[in-house]
């Protein structure tokens, strides 16, 4: 491997780590924001059951990110033992899991906004 290819591989791994950190912050922040809104609405006697599915989606996004990290570790160990090993299948690529985690975030936001739009605040 040339120096430039090694440098690009290092840069690629750094970017992948930043993406995972960003997605972790998004999903964790989504959970916190959902609970904050549910808490503020609970003081107005709104049942917080609307928050269950958005939180579930955020948690699934975090689980997918965890799987992505384990896959990255597994691939690194396999490459250490066999540097010419290639992971070409779509389910062995880390960006697949990063995209799934982003999709879960978007789904959670959509479900949360939809559930909020269906709420009726008690009057009086």
Buried (B, 14 or more C-beta within 10 A) or exposed (E): EEEEEEEEEEEEEEEBEEBBEEBBEBBBEBBEBBBEBBEEBEEEEBEEEBBEBBBBBBBBBBEBBBBBBEBBEEBEEEEEEEEEEEBEEEEEBBEBBBBBBBEBBEBBBEBBEEBBEEEEEEEE
